């Protein structure tokens, strides 16, 4: 066999060796954005291990929480679920025919959700008894004892199906649905207790993250850390401003666009502009380093900043924003101690794998072929 034929055969062999490696690697569909207390997860046949901020989740991964614990999970398209204490969920996701389909199976416990409404995307919540098909909705799903489920809806609408009887009901904002193990479904207006439970599923996380060190306040992302400042006296009178930070999934070594949105103001947008506010985004990738800053003149509700690729490092990126008016009045997000309690964005680590193969070329020279794969 000639050397050139040997070389071609070697290339074919390398391709066959690499394809299983690539196939075995699962792409993440979500991230454990913030675990608080005892939160564990497992992939495939592995044992449960302790979850950390920015832990990626692939299809089929399981997350469970213990007593007095919770976890915020963010999907790639920025939908948020809040896994309450003593709960267990399995996340799934796939892209087929241009549609991104996601499923959260709640085996036990409670999960709050804020699902973004996007075209060509499907989001389902399921339990052993029920399936909830969701688009642009916020609410709380409870997998109760004896397979009796409760769905409390705060916004949007949901097709709620009992899989025992195949009965489907449309549940609207302000309603609570009960799906029973015997196949029956009941829908009614939410009671004050229902609304309390729904509110608790979103506000408990805020209470538990107070006074946490950097790395515990991951916010919600499009990380929306909504923070409304208390009224302050400025040259324009008493002014109230609320802001939120938003960002897509960050990847190491790639520039990241972070948005700062004014979500609430006590005056008109034009009136706020007249105070000549300046927005500054502070960021850092390592806790022992000082914050760097990016400045912009405020002109629209949403101001975008681009963090350079060299500054986007795994596993996290800490950010906060400050709005300064001409009279030196300041508003921040987060509101309380932003420098010591910033928003923490997960950063997916860059993955570069190499296969080095020594060979002899047709001229007789020894060379090394380097093949990179993901």
BELNORGI-V949674 format. One record per residue. N is the residue number from 0. OMEGA is omega in degrees with one decimal (999 if undefined). Layout:
BEGIN
n:N omega:OMEGA
n:N omega:OMEGA
END
This chain:
BEGIN
n:0 omega:-178.9
n:1 omega:-179.5
n:2 omega:-179.0
n:3 omega:178.0
n:4 omega:177.2
n:5 omega:-179.1
n:6 omega:179.4
n:7 omega:179.3
n:8 omega:178.6
n:9 omega:178.9
n:10 omega:179.2
n:11 omega:178.8
n:12 omega:179.3
n:13 omega:179.6
n:14 omega:-179.7
n:15 omega:177.7
n:16 omega:-175.4
n:17 omega:-173.1
n:18 omega:176.9
n:19 omega:179.6
n:20 omega:-179.7
n:21 omega:-176.6
n:22 omega:-176.2
n:23 omega:-175.9
n:24 omega:-178.8
n:25 omega:177.0
n:26 omega:179.2
n:27 omega:175.3
n:28 omega:-178.4
n:29 omega:180.0
n:30 omega:170.0
n:31 omega:-170.6
n:32 omega:-178.4
n:33 omega:171.3
n:34 omega:178.2
n:35 omega:-177.8
n:36 omega:-178.4
n:37 omega:-179.9
n:38 omega:-179.7
n:39 omega:174.8
n:40 omega:177.6
n:41 omega:176.5
n:42 omega:176.9
n:43 omega:-177.1
n:44 omega:-179.0
n:45 omega:176.6
n:46 omega:174.7
n:47 omega:175.5
n:48 omega:-178.3
n:49 omega:180.0
n:50 omega:176.6
n:51 omega:175.1
n:52 omega:178.7
n:53 omega:175.4
n:54 omega:179.6
n:55 omega:178.1
n:56 omega:175.4
n:57 omega:180.0
n:58 omega:179.8
n:59 omega:179.1
n:60 omega:-176.0
n:61 omega:176.2
n:62 omega:177.8
n:63 omega:180.0
n:64 omega:177.0
n:65 omega:-178.1
n:66 omega:-179.8
n:67 omega:179.8
n:68 omega:174.1
n:69 omega:179.0
n:70 omega:172.6
n:71 omega:179.9
n:72 omega:-178.9
n:73 omega:177.3
n:74 omega:-173.9
n:75 omega:-179.0
n:76 omega:171.7
n:77 omega:169.4
n:78 omega:-174.8
n:79 omega:167.7
n:80 omega:179.0
n:81 omega:-178.6
n:82 omega:-176.3
n:83 omega:-175.6
n:84 omega:177.6
n:85 omega:-178.4
n:86 omega:177.1
n:87 omega:-179.6
n:88 omega:172.2
n:89 omega:-179.5
n:90 omega:177.9
n:91 omega:177.6
n:92 omega:177.4
n:93 omega:176.1
n:94 omega:-179.7
n:95 omega:179.8
n:96 omega:177.4
n:97 omega:-179.4
n:98 omega:177.5
n:99 omega:-177.7
n:100 omega:-180.0
n:101 omega:177.1
n:102 omega:172.3
n:103 omega:179.7
n:104 omega:-179.6
n:105 omega:-179.9
n:106 omega:178.0
n:107 omega:174.8
n:108 omega:-175.1
n:109 omega:175.8
n:110 omega:173.1
n:111 omega:-175.7
n:112 omega:171.6
n:113 omega:-173.7
n:114 omega:178.5
n:115 omega:177.0
n:116 omega:-178.0
n:117 omega:177.1
n:118 omega:176.7
n:119 omega:176.8
n:120 omega:-177.9
n:121 omega:-178.4
n:122 omega:179.0
n:123 omega:168.0
n:124 omega:-179.9
n:125 omega:172.7
n:126 omega:175.6
n:127 omega:-176.2
n:128 omega:-167.3
n:129 omega:173.4
n:130 omega:177.6
n:131 omega:178.2
n:132 omega:-164.9
n:133 omega:171.3
n:134 omega:176.8
n:135 omega:-169.9
n:136 omega:172.2
n:137 omega:-179.2
n:138 omega:-177.2
n:139 omega:176.4
n:140 omega:-179.2
n:141 omega:173.1
n:142 omega:-173.6
n:143 omega:178.3
n:144 omega:179.0
n:145 omega:176.0
n:146 omega:172.6
n:147 omega:-174.1
n:148 omega:177.7
n:149 omega:176.0
n:150 omega:177.4
n:151 omega:-172.5
n:152 omega:179.2
n:153 omega:-179.8
n:154 omega:177.3
n:155 omega:177.8
n:156 omega:-174.8
n:157 omega:168.1
n:158 omega:-173.0
n:159 omega:-173.5
n:160 omega:170.3
n:161 omega:-173.4
n:162 omega:175.8
n:163 omega:-178.1
n:164 omega:-174.5
n:165 omega:176.8
n:166 omega:-179.4
n:167 omega:175.3
n:168 omega:173.2
n:169 omega:179.9
n:170 omega:-176.9
n:171 omega:178.8
n:172 omega:-179.8
n:173 omega:179.9
n:174 omega:175.6
n:175 omega:-179.8
n:176 omega:178.5
n:177 omega:178.5
n:178 omega:-170.8
n:179 omega:178.6
n:180 omega:179.2
n:181 omega:176.8
n:182 omega:-178.9
n:183 omega:178.4
n:184 omega:177.9
n:185 omega:178.7
n:186 omega:179.8
n:187 omega:176.1
n:188 omega:-179.3
n:189 omega:177.7
n:190 omega:174.8
n:191 omega:178.2
n:192 omega:176.0
n:193 omega:-179.1
n:194 omega:177.4
n:195 omega:179.0
n:196 omega:179.2
n:197 omega:179.3
n:198 omega:-179.2
n:199 omega:-178.3
n:200 omega:179.3
n:201 omega:-175.8
n:202 omega:179.3
n:203 omega:-179.2
n:204 omega:-179.9
n:205 omega:-178.5
n:206 omega:-174.9
n:207 omega:-176.8
n:208 omega:179.3
n:209 omega:177.2
n:210 omega:176.6
n:211 omega:177.0
n:212 omega:179.0
n:213 omega:-176.7
n:214 omega:179.5
n:215 omega:179.2
n:216 omega:-178.3
n:217 omega:177.9
n:218 omega:172.1
n:219 omega:-165.2
n:220 omega:37.9
n:221 omega:-150.2
n:222 omega:-170.8
n:223 omega:173.5
n:224 omega:177.5
n:225 omega:175.5
n:226 omega:-178.0
n:227 omega:-176.8
n:228 omega:175.5
n:229 omega:180.0
n:230 omega:178.2
n:231 omega:178.9
n:232 omega:177.9
n:233 omega:179.0
n:234 omega:179.4
n:235 omega:-177.5
n:236 omega:179.2
n:237 omega:-174.8
n:238 omega:179.0
n:239 omega:-178.2
n:240 omega:173.3
n:241 omega:-178.0
n:242 omega:177.0
n:243 omega:176.4
n:244 omega:-179.7
n:245 omega:178.6
n:246 omega:173.9
n:247 omega:177.2
n:248 omega:-178.0
n:249 omega:177.0
n:250 omega:-175.8
n:251 omega:177.2
n:252 omega:177.3
n:253 omega:179.5
n:254 omega:-176.4
n:255 omega:176.1
n:256 omega:179.3
n:257 omega:-179.3
n:258 omega:172.6
n:259 omega:-175.3
n:260 omega:172.2
n:261 omega:-174.8
n:262 omega:-179.1
n:263 omega:174.3
n:264 omega:-177.5
n:265 omega:176.6
n:266 omega:176.1
n:267 omega:179.8
n:268 omega:178.7
n:269 omega:178.7
n:270 omega:178.4
n:271 omega:179.1
n:272 omega:-177.7
n:273 omega:177.3
n:274 omega:180.0
n:275 omega:-179.4
n:276 omega:174.9
n:277 omega:178.3
n:278 omega:177.2
n:279 omega:174.0
n:280 omega:176.9
n:281 omega:-178.1
n:282 omega:171.7
n:283 omega:-178.9
n:284 omega:179.4
n:285 omega:-173.7
n:286 omega:-177.9
n:287 omega:179.5
n:288 omega:175.9
n:289 omega:177.1
n:290 omega:170.0
n:291 omega:-175.1
n:292 omega:171.9
n:293 omega:-176.0
n:294 omega:176.9
n:295 omega:175.4
n:296 omega:-178.2
n:297 omega:177.9
n:298 omega:179.5
n:299 omega:179.7
n:300 omega:-178.8
n:301 omega:176.4
n:302 omega:-176.1
n:303 omega:177.1
n:304 omega:178.0
n:305 omega:177.1
n:306 omega:-176.3
n:307 omega:-177.5
n:308 omega:-177.7
n:309 omega:-178.5
n:310 omega:-178.8
n:311 omega:-174.8
n:312 omega:176.2
n:313 omega:8.8
n:314 omega:-176.1
n:315 omega:175.8
n:316 omega:-179.2
n:317 omega:-178.7
n:318 omega:167.0
n:319 omega:-175.2
n:320 omega:179.2
n:321 omega:171.6
n:322 omega:179.2
n:323 omega:177.2
n:324 omega:-178.2
n:325 omega:-179.7
n:326 omega:176.8
n:327 omega:173.3
n:328 omega:-178.2
n:329 omega:170.4
n:330 omega:-175.9
n:331 omega:167.4
n:332 omega:-1.9
n:333 omega:-176.1
n:334 omega:-173.0
n:335 omega:175.1
n:336 omega:-174.5
n:337 omega:-177.7
n:338 omega:178.9
n:339 omega:-179.2
n:340 omega:-174.2
n:341 omega:170.5
n:342 omega:-178.3
n:343 omega:-179.3
n:344 omega:176.4
n:345 omega:178.2
n:346 omega:178.3
n:347 omega:-177.6
n:348 omega:174.5
n:349 omega:-177.0
n:350 omega:179.0
n:351 omega:179.5
n:352 omega:-176.9
n:353 omega:172.2
n:354 omega:-178.7
n:355 omega:-176.2
n:356 omega:176.0
n:357 omega:177.6
n:358 omega:177.3
n:359 omega:-177.0
n:360 omega:-176.9
n:361 omega:-179.9
n:362 omega:179.0
n:363 omega:-179.6
n:364 omega:177.4
n:365 omega:-178.1
n:366 omega:175.7
n:367 omega:177.8
n:368 omega:178.4
n:369 omega:179.5
n:370 omega:177.5
n:371 omega:177.8
n:372 omega:-179.4
n:373 omega:999
END
